[in-house]
Amino acid sequence: MALFSSLTPVLIAIICVLIGVILKKTNGEKEKRETKSKPLSRPWVDEDLKDGTDHHLEEEEADEEWQGLDENVAHVPFFAERYPEDKMIKRSKMFYELLNKRRSVRFLSDEPVPREVIDNVIRTAGTSPSGAHTEPWTFVVVQDPYLKHKIREIVEEEEEINYKKRMGDRWVNDLKRLRTNWIKEYLDTAPYLILIFKQVYGWLPDGKKKTHYYNEISVSIACGILLAALQNAGLYTVTSTPLNCGPQLRVLLQRPANEKLLLLLPVGYPKKDATVPALTRKPLEDIMVVM
């Protein structure tokens, strides 16, 4: 009896330790499940990613599903124009000098721009490479004053919330030196707004969904080519990513649920009194590594 009494505190202590270990393990597993189920809080991520109309490809459709493409694409001879080395160097330098003049311009004139130029720069963007040649882009050109103003209203309403609540002090302070805010006058004054949508999937002839591989990077490359084409034509823009405006703008422009807004570009000539921040670009040695 005395032996049992002396062991009782030890047994109680062991039992308590075991219970603690079990509870800790249970809570840990619960936290893991909650972490997996709870999305990370990233206020800078566009709410369009959470759009309820987004339909993801089902596994049985995405895995080894015939995509409706020709099984054997014909190959034709390719004849490339080749330049002498001195001409290559000259052309590459001239192209750099042209694009080095590109600036983000927020003060755009309402002076008309030939529509044919807009058609041509978008044709140029459409030459971009894409995953499995799915060409997952839609360029919506808005010139109607009423639609442009509605776009401005939607963007400014969300941008004011972004600046005041979502973006955080660090981001807002980083933008202060560039003198940007939620007022987007250029959305009214620019003769054209080009809204670039990525098609997150397509449709097969039988109505099933078609995978668009690397759709975001494919459309991003097309956007880069579009910016170069605009600069080449003597037009200016500012790359605008209207945070949390995607679903509203998609509905306004009557775009289907498989399209997500990636970029908004106001396009036109700079105002005569336009200004830009006095910025410099990184030198070559800071952006290139030769191995």
C-alpha positions in Angstrom: 0.0 0.0 0.0 2.8 2.3 0.9 4.6 1.4 -2.4 1.4 2.2 -4.3 1.0 5.5 -2.5 4.6 6.5 -3.4 4.1 5.6 -7.0 0.8 7.4 -7.4 2.3 10.9 -8.0 4.6 9.4 -10.6 1.8 7.6 -12.4 -0.3 10.8 -12.3 2.6 12.8 -13.7 3.2 10.2 -16.5 -0.5 10.2 -17.4 -0.6 14.0 -17.5 2.5 14.0 -19.8 0.8 11.5 -22.1 -2.4 13.4 -22.2 -0.4 16.6 -23.0 1.4 14.9 -25.9 -1.9 13.5 -27.3 -3.6 16.9 -27.1 -0.6 18.7 -28.7 -0.5 16.2 -31.5 -4.3 16.5 -32.1 -4.1 20.3 -32.1 -1.1 20.2 -34.4 -3.0 18.1 -36.9 -6.0 20.4 -36.6 -3.8 23.4 -37.3 -2.3 21.7 -40.3 -5.8 21.0 -41.7 -6.9 24.6 -41.1 -3.7 25.9 -42.7 -4.3 23.9 -45.8 -7.9 24.9 -46.0 -7.4 28.5 -45.2 -6.0 30.6 -48.1 -3.1 32.9 -47.4 -4.0 36.5 -46.8 -2.5 38.4 -49.7 -4.3 41.7 -50.1 -2.3 42.6 -53.2 -3.8 39.6 -55.1 -6.6 40.5 -57.4 -10.0 39.4 -56.1 -10.7 38.1 -59.6 -8.8 35.0 -58.5 -11.6 34.3 -56.1 -14.3 35.0 -58.7 -17.1 32.5 -58.2 -17.7 32.2 -61.9 -14.2 30.7 -62.4 -14.5 27.1 -63.4 -11.4 25.0 -63.0 -10.7 22.1 -65.4 -11.8 18.8 -63.9 -9.0 16.2 -63.7 -10.6 13.8 -66.1 -10.8 16.7 -68.7 -7.3 18.0 -68.1 -5.5 14.6 -68.1 -4.7 13.2 -71.5 -7.8 14.7 -73.0 -7.6 15.2 -76.8 -7.6 19.0 -77.2 -9.2 19.1 -80.7 -6.0 20.1 -82.4 -4.7 18.5 -85.5 -2.7 15.3 -84.6 -0.1 16.1 -87.2 0.6 19.8 -87.9 2.2 20.2 -91.3 5.7 21.7 -91.2 6.9 24.0 -93.9 10.4 25.3 -94.8 11.5 28.3 -92.7 13.5 31.0 -94.4 15.1 33.4 -91.9 16.5 36.8 -92.9 20.1 37.0 -91.6 22.0 40.2 -91.2 25.7 40.9 -91.4 27.2 41.3 -87.9 27.6 45.1 -88.2 24.0 45.5 -89.2 22.8 43.2 -86.4 24.7 45.3 -83.9 23.3 48.5 -85.4 19.7 47.2 -85.5 19.9 45.9 -81.9 21.2 49.2 -80.7 18.6 51.2 -82.5 15.8 49.0 -81.1 17.2 49.4 -77.6 17.3 53.2 -78.0 13.7 53.2 -79.2 12.4 51.2 -76.2 14.7 53.0 -73.8 12.5 56.1 -74.5 9.4 54.2 -73.3 7.9 55.7 -70.2 4.8 55.2 -68.2 2.7 58.3 -69.0 -0.3 59.1 -66.9 -1.1 62.4 -68.6 -2.6 61.4 -71.9 -4.3 63.7 -74.5 -7.7 63.1 -75.9 -6.3 63.7 -79.4 -7.6 61.1 -81.8 -5.4 58.1 -82.8 -5.8 56.3 -86.1 -7.8 53.1 -85.5 -5.6 51.2 -88.0 -2.6 51.8 -85.7 -4.5 50.1 -82.8 -5.4 47.2 -85.1 -1.8 46.8 -86.2 -0.3 46.9 -82.7 -2.8 44.2 -81.5 -2.0 42.1 -84.5 1.6 42.4 -83.5 0.8 41.3 -79.9 -1.0 38.3 -81.4 2.3 37.1 -82.9 3.3 36.1 -79.3 4.3 32.5 -78.6 1.9 30.6 -76.4 1.7 27.2 -74.7 0.8 24.6 -77.3 -0.2 27.5 -79.6 -3.5 28.0 -77.7 -3.3 31.8 -78.1 -5.1 32.4 -74.8 -5.7 36.2 -75.1 -8.5 38.6 -75.8 -7.8 42.3 -76.4 -10.8 44.4 -75.7 -10.5 47.9 -77.3 -12.8 50.5 -75.7 -13.3 53.8 -77.4 -16.9 54.6 -76.4 -16.9 57.6 -73.9 -19.7 56.1 -71.8 -17.9 52.8 -71.3 -14.6 54.5 -70.6 -16.2 56.5 -67.9 -17.9 53.5 -66.4 -14.5 51.7 -66.3 -13.1 54.8 -64.5 -15.8 54.7 -61.9 -15.2 51.0 -61.2 -11.5 51.4 -61.0 -11.4 54.5 -58.9 -13.9 53.1 -56.4 -11.8 50.0 -55.9 -8.5 51.8 -56.0 -9.5 54.2 -53.2 -10.2 51.1 -51.0 -6.9 49.6 -52.1 -4.9 52.7 -51.2 -6.7 53.2 -47.9 -7.1 49.7 -46.6 -5.7 46.8 -48.8 -2.3 47.9 -49.9 -0.7 48.7 -46.6 1.5 51.7 -45.5 4.7 50.4 -47.1 3.2 50.0 -50.6 1.4 53.4 -50.4 4.6 55.1 -49.2 6.6 53.6 -52.1 4.1 55.0 -54.5 4.1 58.5 -53.0 7.4 59.4 -54.6 5.9 58.6 -58.0 2.9 60.8 -57.2 0.3 58.2 -58.0 -3.1 57.8 -56.3 -6.5 56.4 -57.0 -7.6 59.2 -59.4 -7.3 57.9 -62.9 -8.2 60.8 -65.2 -6.5 59.1 -68.2 -9.2 56.5 -68.3 -11.5 59.2 -69.6 -9.1 61.2 -71.7 -7.2 58.5 -73.5 -8.8 57.9 -76.9 -8.5 54.1 -76.4 -8.4 51.7 -73.5 -7.1 48.3 -74.2 -8.0 45.6 -71.7 -6.1 42.4 -72.0 -7.9 39.3 -70.8 -6.3 35.9 -70.3 -8.4 32.9 -71.2 -7.9 30.4 -68.4 -9.4 27.7 -70.5 -11.1 27.3 -73.9 -13.8 25.2 -75.4 -13.6 22.1 -77.6 -16.1 21.6 -80.4 -18.0 19.0 -78.2 -18.5 21.6 -75.4 -15.8 20.3 -73.1 -13.2 22.6 -71.6 -9.9 22.9 -73.4 -6.7 23.4 -71.4 -4.8 26.6 -72.0 -1.3 25.8 -70.9 0.8 28.5 -69.3 -2.0 31.0 -70.1 -0.8 33.8 -67.8 2.8 33.8 -69.0 1.7 33.5 -72.6 -0.6 36.5 -72.3 2.1 38.4 -70.3 4.6 37.9 -73.2 1.9 39.2 -75.6 1.5 42.3 -73.4 5.3 42.9 -73.6 5.2 42.7 -77.4 2.2 45.1 -77.4 4.1 47.6 -75.3 7.0 47.5 -77.8 4.6 47.9 -80.7 2.9 50.9 -79.1 6.3 52.5 -78.5 7.3 51.8 -82.1 4.1 53.5 -83.3 4.8 56.6 -81.2 2.0 56.0 -78.7 2.2 55.9 -75.0 0.5 54.2 -72.1 0.8 53.3 -68.4 0.6 49.6 -67.4 -2.4 49.4 -65.1 -3.4 46.4 -63.1 -6.8 47.3 -61.7 -6.7 45.4 -58.4 -10.0 43.8 -57.4 -11.8 45.3 -60.5 -11.6 42.2 -62.7 -15.0 40.7 -62.1 -16.9 44.0 -62.5 -15.0 45.0 -65.6 -15.5 41.5 -67.1 -19.3 41.8 -66.6 -19.4 45.4 -67.9 -17.6 44.4 -71.1 -19.7 41.2 -71.4 -16.7 38.9 -71.4 -17.2 35.2 -70.7 -16.4 33.5 -67.4 -13.2 31.8 -68.7 -11.6 35.2 -69.2 -9.7 37.0 -66.5 -8.5 40.6 -66.7 -4.7 40.8 -66.6 -3.9 44.3 -67.7 -5.5 47.7 -68.6 -3.7 50.0 -71.0 -4.9 53.6 -71.7 -3.4 54.4 -75.1 -2.8 57.8 -76.7 -0.4 60.7 -77.2 1.0 62.5 -74.1 -0.4 65.9 -73.2 1.8 68.8 -74.1 2.4 69.5 -70.4 2.8 65.9 -69.5 5.5 65.0 -66.9 7.1 61.7 -65.8 9.2 60.8 -62.8 13.0 61.3 -63.3 13.9 57.6 -63.0 16.9 55.7 -64.1 17.2 52.1 -65.2 19.6 49.5 -63.8 22.8 49.2 -65.8 23.5 46.1 -67.9 25.9 44.6 -65.3 23.1 44.6 -62.7 20.6 42.8 -64.8 22.7 40.3 -66.8 24.8 37.4 -65.6 27.2 35.8 -68.1 28.4 32.3 -67.2 
